């Protein structure tokens, strides 16, 4: 069992390092050509959203994963609703979505979320719930 965990963590670490290298390369591309960089970011964001949605859908029985899905749904809705509005920090919402995606992958890898991360997730939920009441038409 311990050997399997170590193997899984090593694979996750290898994938993370590979992703960081790819991110650095994409950042260089985005700096050289902002239009192409925006297209790449949107494409990658869509892929990540689909992968994490598929993962959460495949594990509906887990209460924590369904809470993650609810949180992700409200953040995605706020991103969509605030996209064209000047008074809302859509970039911050995108960072919240990235944090949630990280938590999904972390939970998948080691089946554990730390208290600090749960507190941040609760704060994100409270913030986005309030924002959603402003943005969503009654």
ROSE-4610 file (N, C-alpha, C; in Angstrom, 1 decimal, always signed):
// ROSE-4610
residu = [X/X/X/X/X/X/X/X/X/X/X/X/X/X/X/X/X/X/X/X/X/X/X/X/X/X/X/X/X/X/X/X/X/X/X/X/X/X/X/X/X/X/X/X/X/X/X/X/X/X/X/X/X/X/X/X/X/X/X/X/X/X/X/X/X/X/X/X/X/X/X/X/X/X/X/X/X/X/X/X/X/X/X/X/X/X/X/X/X/X/X/X/X/X/X/X/X/X/X/X/X/X/X/X/X/X/X/X/X/X/X/X/X/X/X/X/X/X/X/X/X/X/X/X/X/X/X/X/X/X/X/X/X/X/X/X/X/X/X/X/X/X/X/X/X/X/X/X/X/X/X/X/X/X/X/X/X/X/X/X/X/X/X/X/X/X/X/X/X/X/X/X/X/X/X/X/X/X/X/X/X/X/X/X/X/X/X/X/X/X/X/X/X/X/X/X/X/X/X/X/X/X/X/X/X/X/X/X/X/X/X/X/X/X/X/X/X/X/X/X/X/X/X/X/X/X/X/X/X/X/X/X/X/X/X/X/X/X/X/X/X/X/X/X/X/X/X/X/X/X/X/X/X/X/X/X/X/X/X/X/X/X/X/X/X/X/X/X/X/X/X/X/X/X/X/X/X/X/X/X/X/X/X/X/X/X/X/X/X/X/X/X/X/X/X/X/X/X/X/X/X/X/X/X/X/X/X/X/X/X/X/X/X/X/X/X/X/X/X/X/X/X/X/X/X/X/X/X/X/X/X/X/X/X/X/X/X/X/X/X/X/X/X/X/X/X/X/X/X/X/X/X/X/X/X/X/X/X/X/X/X/X/X/X/X/X/X/X/X/X/X/X/X/X/X/X/X/X/X/X/X/X/X/X/X/X/X/X/X/X/X/X/X/X/X/X/X/X/X/X/X/X/X/X/X/X/X/X/X/X/X/X/X/X]
num = [1/1/1/2/2/2/3/3/3/4/4/4/5/5/5/6/6/6/7/7/7/8/8/8/9/9/9/10/10/10/11/11/11/12/12/12/13/13/13/14/14/14/15/15/15/16/16/16/17/17/17/18/18/18/19/19/19/20/20/20/21/21/21/22/22/22/23/23/23/24/24/24/25/25/25/26/26/26/27/27/27/28/28/28/29/29/29/30/30/30/31/31/31/32/32/32/33/33/33/34/34/34/35/35/35/36/36/36/37/37/37/38/38/38/39/39/39/40/40/40/41/41/41/42/42/42/43/43/43/44/44/44/45/45/45/46/46/46/47/47/47/48/48/48/49/49/49/50/50/50/51/51/51/52/52/52/53/53/53/54/54/54/55/55/55/56/56/56/57/57/57/58/58/58/59/59/59/60/60/60/61/61/61/62/62/62/63/63/63/64/64/64/65/65/65/66/66/66/67/67/67/68/68/68/69/69/69/70/70/70/71/71/71/72/72/72/73/73/73/74/74/74/75/75/75/76/76/76/77/77/77/78/78/78/79/79/79/80/80/80/81/81/81/82/82/82/83/83/83/84/84/84/85/85/85/86/86/86/87/87/87/88/88/88/89/89/89/90/90/90/91/91/91/92/92/92/93/93/93/94/94/94/95/95/95/96/96/96/97/97/97/98/98/98/99/99/99/100/100/100/101/101/101/102/102/102/103/103/103/104/104/104/105/105/105/106/106/106/107/107/107/108/108/108/109/109/109/110/110/110/111/111/111/112/112/112/113/113/113/114/114/114/115/115/115/116/116/116/117/117/117/118/118/118/119/119/119/120/120/120/121/121/121/122/122/122/123/123/123/124/124/124/125/125/125/126/126/126/127/127/127/128/128/128/129/129/129/130/130/130/131/131/131/132/132/132/133/133/133/134/134/134/135/135/135/136/136/136/137/137/137/138/138/138]
x = [+0.8/+0.0/+0.9/+1.9/+2.8/+3.6/+3.9/+4.7/+3.8/+2.5/+1.6/+1.4/+1.3/+1.2/+2.4/+3.6/+4.8/+4.9/+4.5/+4.5/+3.5/+2.4/+1.4/+1.8/+2.4/+3.0/+4.1/+5.0/+6.1/+5.5/+4.5/+3.9/+3.3/+2.6/+2.0/+3.1/+4.2/+5.3/+5.9/+6.1/+6.6/+5.7/+4.4/+3.4/+3.4/+3.5/+3.5/+4.7/+5.9/+7.1/+7.0/+6.4/+6.2/+5.3/+4.2/+3.2/+3.9/+4.7/+5.4/+6.3/+7.0/+7.9/+7.0/+5.9/+5.0/+4.4/+4.1/+3.6/+4.6/+5.9/+6.9/+7.1/+7.0/+7.1/+5.9/+4.7/+3.5/+3.5/+4.1/+4.3/+5.2/+6.2/+7.1/+6.4/+5.6/+4.8/+3.8/+3.1/+2.2/+2.8/+4.0/+4.7/+5.1/+5.5/+5.9/+4.7/+3.5/+2.3/+1.1/+0.6/-0.5/-1.7/-2.0/-3.3/-3.2/-2.1/-1.9/-1.8/-1.2/-1.2/-2.6/-3.5/-4.9/-5.6/-5.4/-6.0/-5.6/-4.3/-3.7/-4.3/-4.4/-4.9/-6.4/-7.2/-8.6/-8.7/-7.9/-8.0/-7.6/-6.5/-6.1/-7.1/-7.6/-8.6/-9.8/-10.2/-11.4/-11.1/-9.9/-9.4/-9.4/-8.9/-8.8/-10.2/-11.1/-12.5/-13.2/-13.0/-13.6/-13.0/-11.7/-11.1/-11.6/-11.6/-12.1/-13.6/-14.3/-15.8/-16.0/-15.3/-15.4/-15.1/-14.0/-13.6/-14.6/-15.2/-16.2/-17.4/-17.8/-19.0/-18.9/-17.6/-17.4/-17.5/-17.5/-17.4/-18.5/-19.7/-20.8/-21.2/-20.9/-21.2/-20.5/-19.4/-18.5/-19.0/-19.4/-20.0/-19.0/-17.7/-16.8/-16.6/-16.6/-16.4/-17.6/-18.8/-20.0/-19.9/-19.3/-19.1/-18.1/-17.1/-16.1/-16.8/-17.7/-18.4/-19.3/-20.0/-20.8/-20.0/-18.9/-18.0/-17.5/-17.1/-16.6/-17.7/-18.9/-20.0/-20.3/-20.3/-20.6/-19.5/-18.3/-17.2/-17.2/-17.5/-17.6/-18.7/-19.8/-21.0/-20.6/-19.9/-19.5/-18.5/-17.6/-16.7/-17.4/-18.4/-19.2/-20.0/-20.6/-21.5/-20.7/-19.5/-18.7/-17.7/-17.7/-16.7/-16.7/-17.8/-17.9/-18.1/-18.1/-18.3/-17.0/-17.0/-15.7/-15.5/-16.6/-16.5/-16.2/-16.0/-15.7/-14.4/-13.7/-12.3/-12.3/-12.6/-12.7/-11.4/-10.3/-9.0/-8.9/-9.3/-9.3/-10.2/-11.4/-12.3/-11.6/-10.8/-10.1/-9.1/-8.4/-7.4/-8.1/-9.4/-10.1/-10.4/-10.8/-11.1/-9.9/-8.7/-7.5/-7.2/-7.4/-7.2/-8.1/-9.4/-10.3/-9.9/-9.4/-8.9/-7.8/-6.9/-5.7/-6.2/-7.2/-7.8/-8.4/-9.0/-9.6/-8.5/-7.4/-6.3/-5.6/-5.4/-4.8/-5.6/-6.9/-7.8/-7.7/-7.6/-7.6/-6.2/-5.2/-3.9/-3.7/-4.0/-3.7/-4.9/-6.1/-7.3/-7.3/-6.7/-6.7/-6.7/-7.4/-7.4/-7.1/-6.2/-5.8/-6.7/-6.7/-7.7/-7.5/-6.3/-6.0/-6.7/-6.6/-7.2/-8.8/-9.3/-10.8/-11.2/-10.5/-10.9/-10.9/-9.9/-9.8/-11.0/-11.3/-12.4/-13.8/-13.9/-15.1/-15.2/-14.0/-14.0/-14.3/-13.8/-14.1/-15.6/-16.2/-17.6/-18.4/-18.1/-18.9/-18.8/-17.6/-17.4/-18.2/-18.1/-18.7/-20.2/-20.7/-22.2/-22.7/-22.0/-22.4/-22.4/-21.3/-21.1/-22.2/-22.5/-23.5/-24.9/-25.2/-26.5/-26.6/-25.4/-25.4/-25.5/-24.8/-24.7/-25.9/-26.5/-27.5/-28.9/-29.5/-30.8/-31.9/-32.7/-33.7/-34.9]
y = [-1.2/+0.0/+1.3/+1.3/+2.4/+2.6/+1.5/+1.5/+2.1/+1.8/+2.3/+3.8/+4.3/+5.7/+6.5/+5.9/+6.6/+6.6/+5.6/+5.5/+6.6/+6.7/+7.6/+9.1/+9.3/+10.6/+11.0/+10.0/+10.3/+10.6/+9.9/+10.2/+11.6/+11.9/+13.2/+14.3/+14.1/+15.1/+15.2/+14.1/+14.2/+15.0/+14.7/+15.4/+16.9/+17.2/+18.6/+19.3/+18.7/+19.3/+19.5/+18.5/+18.6/+19.8/+19.9/+21.0/+22.3/+22.5/+23.7/+24.1/+23.1/+23.4/+23.9/+23.3/+23.7/+25.1/+25.3/+26.7/+27.7/+27.5/+28.4/+28.7/+27.6/+27.8/+28.6/+28.3/+29.0/+30.5/+30.7/+32.1/+32.9/+32.3/+32.9/+33.2/+32.2/+32.4/+33.6/+33.6/+34.7/+36.1/+36.1/+37.4/+37.9/+37.0/+37.3/+37.6/+37.0/+37.1/+37.1/+38.2/+38.2/+37.6/+37.7/+37.2/+35.6/+35.1/+33.7/+33.2/+33.9/+33.5/+33.4/+34.4/+34.3/+33.1/+32.8/+31.6/+30.3/+30.3/+29.1/+29.0/+30.1/+30.1/+29.6/+30.1/+29.7/+28.3/+27.8/+26.3/+25.4/+25.8/+25.0/+25.0/+26.2/+26.3/+25.4/+25.4/+24.6/+23.1/+22.7/+21.3/+20.9/+21.8/+21.5/+21.4/+22.3/+22.3/+21.0/+20.5/+19.3/+18.1/+18.0/+16.9/+16.9/+18.0/+18.0/+17.8/+18.2/+18.0/+16.5/+15.8/+14.4/+13.6/+14.1/+13.4/+13.5/+14.7/+14.9/+14.1/+14.1/+13.4/+11.9/+11.3/+9.9/+9.5/+10.4/+10.1/+10.9/+10.8/+11.6/+11.2/+9.9/+9.5/+10.2/+10.8/+11.4/+12.8/+13.0/+14.3/+15.5/+15.3/+16.3/+16.7/+15.7/+16.0/+16.8/+16.5/+17.3/+18.7/+18.9/+20.3/+21.0/+20.3/+20.9/+21.3/+20.5/+20.7/+22.0/+22.1/+23.2/+24.5/+24.4/+25.6/+26.0/+25.0/+25.3/+25.8/+25.3/+25.8/+27.3/+27.7/+29.1/+30.0/+29.5/+30.4/+30.5/+29.4/+29.5/+30.4/+30.3/+31.2/+32.6/+32.9/+34.3/+34.8/+34.0/+34.3/+34.7/+33.9/+34.1/+35.4/+35.6/+36.8/+38.1/+38.0/+39.2/+39.6/+38.7/+38.8/+40.2/+40.8/+42.1/+43.2/+43.0/+44.1/+44.6/+46.0/+46.6/+46.5/+46.5/+46.6/+45.3/+44.2/+42.9/+42.4/+41.8/+41.3/+39.9/+39.8/+38.5/+37.7/+38.4/+37.7/+37.0/+37.6/+37.0/+35.7/+35.8/+34.6/+33.5/+33.8/+32.8/+32.1/+32.9/+32.3/+31.4/+31.8/+31.0/+29.6/+29.7/+28.5/+27.6/+28.2/+27.4/+26.7/+27.5/+26.9/+25.7/+25.8/+24.7/+23.5/+23.8/+22.7/+22.0/+22.8/+22.2/+21.3/+21.8/+21.0/+19.7/+19.7/+18.5/+17.5/+18.0/+17.1/+16.6/+17.5/+17.1/+16.0/+16.2/+15.3/+13.9/+14.0/+12.7/+12.0/+12.7/+12.1/+11.5/+12.3/+11.8/+11.7/+11.9/+11.8/+12.6/+13.7/+14.6/+16.0/+16.8/+18.3/+18.8/+19.7/+20.2/+21.3/+21.5/+22.4/+23.8/+24.3/+25.6/+25.7/+24.7/+24.7/+24.7/+23.9/+23.9/+25.3/+26.0/+27.3/+28.3/+28.2/+29.0/+28.7/+27.4/+27.0/+27.6/+27.6/+28.2/+29.7/+30.3/+31.8/+32.1/+31.3/+31.5/+31.3/+30.3/+30.0/+31.2/+31.7/+32.8/+34.0/+34.3/+35.5/+35.3/+34.2/+34.0/+33.9/+33.4/+33.4/+34.8/+35.7/+37.1/+37.7/+37.5/+38.1/+37.6/+36.3/+35.7/+36.3/+36.7/+37.4/+38.7/+39.4/+40.7/+40.5/+39.5/+39.3/+38.6/+37.7/+36.9/+37.7/+37.8/+38.5/+37.7/+38.4/+37.7/+37.2]
z = [+0.0/+0.0/+0.0/+0.9/+1.0/-0.3/-0.9/-2.2/-3.3/-3.3/-4.3/-4.1/-2.9/-2.6/-3.1/-2.8/-3.3/-4.8/-5.4/-6.9/-7.4/-6.9/-7.3/-7.1/-5.9/-5.6/-6.6/-6.9/-7.8/-9.2/-9.7/-10.9/-10.9/-9.8/-9.7/-9.8/-9.0/-9.0/-10.4/-11.1/-12.5/-13.4/-13.3/-14.1/-13.8/-12.5/-12.1/-12.6/-12.6/-13.1/-14.6/-15.3/-16.7/-17.1/-16.3/-16.5/-16.2/-15.2/-15.0/-16.1/-16.7/-17.9/-19.0/-19.2/-20.3/-20.0/-18.8/-18.4/-18.7/-18.4/-18.7/-20.2/-20.9/-22.4/-22.9/-22.4/-22.8/-22.4/-21.3/-20.8/-21.8/-22.2/-23.2/-24.5/-24.9/-26.2/-26.0/-24.8/-24.5/-24.5/-24.0/-23.9/-25.3/-26.2/-27.5/-28.4/-28.2/-29.0/-28.1/-27.6/-26.6/-27.2/-28.4/-29.0/-29.0/-29.4/-29.4/-28.0/-27.0/-25.6/-25.1/-25.4/-24.9/-25.4/-26.7/-27.3/-26.6/-26.3/-25.6/-24.2/-23.5/-22.1/-22.1/-23.1/-23.1/-23.5/-24.4/-24.8/-23.6/-22.9/-21.8/-20.7/-20.4/-19.3/-19.6/-20.9/-21.3/-21.1/-21.4/-21.2/-19.8/-18.9/-17.5/-16.9/-17.3/-16.9/-17.2/-18.5/-18.9/-18.1/-17.9/-17.2/-15.8/-15.1/-13.7/-13.6/-14.6/-14.6/-14.7/-15.6/-15.8/-14.6/-13.9/-12.7/-11.6/-11.4/-10.4/-10.7/-12.0/-12.4/-12.1/-12.3/-12.1/-10.6/-9.7/-8.3/-7.5/-8.0/-7.4/-6.0/-5.6/-4.3/-3.2/-3.5/-2.5/-2.1/-0.9/-0.5/-0.7/-0.4/-0.5/-2.0/-2.8/-4.3/-4.8/-4.3/-4.7/-4.2/-3.0/-2.5/-3.4/-3.8/-4.7/-6.0/-6.5/-7.8/-7.6/-6.5/-6.2/-6.2/-5.5/-5.5/-6.8/-7.6/-8.9/-9.8/-9.7/-10.5/-10.3/-9.0/-8.7/-9.1/-9.0/-9.5/-11.0/-11.7/-13.2/-13.6/-12.9/-13.2/-13.0/-11.9/-11.7/-12.7/-13.2/-14.2/-15.5/-15.8/-17.1/-16.9/-15.8/-15.6/-15.5/-15.0/-14.7/-15.9/-16.9/-17.9/-18.6/-18.8/-19.5/-18.6/-17.3/-16.4/-15.8/-15.6/-15.2/-13.7/-12.9/-11.4/-10.7/-11.5/-10.8/-11.3/-10.4/-10.6/-11.2/-12.5/-13.1/-13.0/-13.1/-13.0/-11.6/-10.6/-9.2/-9.2/-9.9/-10.0/-10.7/-11.8/-12.5/-11.6/-10.8/-9.8/-8.8/-8.4/-7.5/-8.2/-9.5/-10.2/-10.3/-10.5/-10.6/-9.3/-8.2/-6.8/-6.7/-7.1/-6.9/-7.8/-9.0/-9.8/-9.2/-8.6/-7.9/-6.7/-6.0/-4.9/-5.4/-6.6/-7.1/-7.4/-8.1/-8.5/-7.2/-6.2/-5.0/-4.3/-4.2/-3.5/-4.2/-5.6/-6.3/-6.0/-5.9/-5.7/-4.4/-3.3/-2.0/-1.1/-1.6/-0.8/+0.5/+0.4/+1.6/+1.2/+2.0/+1.9/+3.2/+3.3/+4.6/+5.1/+6.4/+7.1/+6.5/+6.2/+5.7/+4.3/+3.5/+2.2/+2.3/+3.3/+3.5/+3.9/+4.7/+5.2/+4.0/+3.1/+1.9/+1.0/+0.9/+0.0/+0.6/+1.9/+2.5/+2.3/+2.4/+2.1/+0.7/-0.2/-1.6/-1.9/-1.2/-1.4/-0.9/+0.3/+0.9/+0.0/-0.5/-1.4/-2.7/-3.3/-4.6/-4.4/-3.3/-3.1/-3.0/-2.3/-2.3/-3.6/-4.3/-5.7/-6.6/-6.5/-7.4/-7.2/-5.9/-5.7/-6.4/-6.5/-7.2/-8.7/-9.2/-10.7/-11.3/-10.6/-11.1/-11.1/-12.2/-12.3/-11.5/-10.8/-10.0/-10.8]
